[in-house]
């Protein structure tokens, strides 16, 4: 192309001279003129090159990627050690995948034998319990159905469907948590409908949603924490003085939006979207969110800011609402980007010795004069371990220069914030894996990270993180328990799908083996453990529903072929129920 351009320019000059009746000077005739012109041109060119080089050098100094990205792309290098070359295979690891299936069957068959239809299961005493005295609504059954379908467990699925058809009832005169009922039961019914197209599930989903909808009837539209399904009435939480959890009110949107899409009933969409409008109107300048809001005026209440309990899925659903609507709702992208900027500015920290990336909490404190200050606490819930994978997913979608990006993404494919979020996500996953460095190989419920004021250098606890209150021979603190949580394996699944790096499968396999070793009950089911740092373990007689809905599902998908539930086509609700990405005909009105 450059040579063609030179030839065209030459022809143009010749044509001009011919048109003007001029002859090009001979060498002898134009010698003096040519020499002078050459010297002048040389000086001018040198000066111009120097100026351009200086300007370019300034830009490169400010952003080295201007040079590094093209070089990296040309040679196939990656500037970031956390971004590895793409895997040549994304095939299933059949042996490990099938081991996870067997674990699911060990859990499900015990529940079905001892507690079919009950909300919760207790594997040691081999009995079930319900969440209310008025009876249960099948939390464990509905939470498990789409996992059975993915794993191809047709016999188990057929029996579960039969229970839904003949015995499931929402006519319970009792209070159920609005958030938990939505993400587990409504979400599970919608996912089951998507995979089967069985109208039974859609009809059940509509009935449940209609019973939940009165919870949104507050002055602000923020739903009450509880809802009486039998009376179809919202019920404020007594333990929080009527306040609502930010994460809980902002983690209903995927479910109600998808139901609206399936039924053409805008009421579901409007109720869920109004919550986001209220939150956006009340948003703090930092982009962060306090963990409590007032449903009367729709404003944030002075309360802690964190990515753990009561805060976590607010940040998760900002991104996922953008993804669910096929990247057509920039309001959620803007809210997500602002929130993640706030997280990086105020919550992300590095540990003292190993420089592990972790998230802190901000605790508000008032002095005697009423002045408010914020105390940074180096505390990270296991719940936060979803955030590493979420950041990586956000980096290749919201943080992409254009779509789609490669696997793994090249630096030139990401914006500056996309590169930042990708690296933080990679680092947070590594930190979460470090919190599995315990006697059991399982992570505690809460980890604290060492800061200089701790003055514990040289002690026997881990150098960078520790379980607060843990002492040899003393009863284990609450922070030390493992309750079969899925957050780390969720991030491992996403990270593997986005990189093809086999280390994420190995991390997941190590966690799975630890669960098998320490949580498995031989008579059936799995139980929580009281202290991750004590072997032999002491069990707590409870198997959380999210073991079969999330933990084992994400482990299964980690070892499954990557054509199953591709991230380009599905978004997972916070209980790991997959919904297809949709192309909505309407958009946010705020």
Steps between C-alpha positions, in 0.01 A plus 500: 500500500785742583673427169179554306455831676847615399439405139172694497665806646776478235247483220318797641812715506593403144153578376511843662833588344379384159187705529707813583736442204805465723793265467669335788855648539796291392763404757746765381244773463344456843807396699529805723132526556470130580783508754353799682154349501638172626681667791195702592276193481742298710505759778123538493444125503741453789324767703156357420610147592647626827178680591284202409725263691486722808121513486482122450739444790276703730196292402689173547624614840142569603365178347764233420229277350517711183823316422468185708158390377591486129825322581324253728230439241751448218716252689218342697637622836285605795605790719311365801633192676147417609382466140626172358506378140170350383438135567491279192219292647186571695382142506339341802713337766265206511640325808482813715166608356348161577644506852303821556186333363545216748537752781176666395322163501644426846346827624168484313414136564553544874274805502240322290510197730467692825341839431344526154318830467640656817680831467824391669685176571697380800717208385632380836158469666356401160200730513362810336361825632290782357560871522161571658254326729241526224708274280762528232499583131763256377813714516735204456298336223472809281856608568623164367293436188707683239816333631337161443406603148854615420645178637254283308350341810166421341365260764573739786352785297181309424435442869573864584260620231232270634534659842468849350188395311323322784624638832655844463292779653562870557183547702688534828382750760852583612782740432769409245808702417425691180855481367567134579164390363561694179853386425451136601141409420389751236843480339501122509153476344593740220821313422314167499249648257776622270659155476178301469239742359264323742210736573473357853806699604389824337157479663660437840738790441214739419306390807800551727586839347141619544520406869832687536393817315323661803844526663572789256204700634701739716522880472827474306435175318790328676361157593459393860745242630228239550175406333208295627430276202162385628370848576688658205631774724839661547643475852782724630794331671479533877874461565602795278245755623314482172807576289577295191829349388648666192614170353161338557291768329741527205529125438150430372536663160625214283216280619212745467631638171528153347149409620369821345673413174342154498149615590479848340392630840668836554399512867787268597751703300372833633522394864855373469619791286353758737728366774801579281364847426468568874850371569650707220324810635639436847849395389802627687763703316753222556292253299491272805189395688432475872348166594165640622231719345179653630195369309300806602713769335720281279824637640813330623539474877832558674634146517809301399619482140628161391505237229397229745163423655218743418719674242641233271235432238419870450830529313449160336161591353611839366717314253257215446209729416718653231588152372146360524367774272771427241702813583212727398449675835784753544351621830607173664840514337547853634387398849728197490803697383444765765467237772817317395692828489384555857606151604849553362530842658375409848486125565780321312817455703823295499612283790815588690740222401384298201317799351179305458214702352196504729190707569441696818187634667419859592337542841336836585575646841369811673699700750349693791435803285308293247770509235516188288820325403559171318723228640655255256484140623714233323219242508392292201205261504518179300198649321736753341678225307237527224649840420819381330314317226243779477773758439656284228161461333442874524843568350424305181152649458457845653877555486557381143607729219275299270328162506566214493841470663736204475550235766692618693463866405796684354590824679420702187142367511429654841458860610724630776229425756447159340869418549480623859192293578642190332818516706313565825270208425793265434668617821187464714455140388857426604431658840186291544701189420756601763220505759462128427843442653346339808512160665199390294582681177175693535455872546350653815183706500696819572869586462680797649817640348797618692566872536786666694282587800434127563855464635497125440820463301675175580192321631399154384198619303528541122714792400239694309156384612347337804176386658412759761453355848645159415716359780645151547279294730226764515153469345503601137363847420219534249748632243674160487215299352444380143136462403545352150517844340541533120657841449858392434406223258267744324797724429712202395236397246486849349878538500548168323243586234671836438860375495520126437762489775504150648609629840141605565380145445771376735397752766140383466597135522695566820192663655277216384733240654500694827119504503495126434753435776361721774133577426367174360274299730526130423130434550419768244531874450762756598528709815657831593810493719556707812871570462695483173826491694428192714533137388314277559214735432193573708185516291196723519188300412387703200532475122432838343282499188767686308727195510292338224392823335837678487807324639459171315356667190797733461741213561317293238518786248867556580578149376236489224545588134494877455217476248266432793345828620745734322546833676421679174144363510412462868503698820482327838288639778661524841379148584663365179174455313581565131284739298546564128616843389200682352440779251242713679251716313501761776773685684561669834301820548750669733 
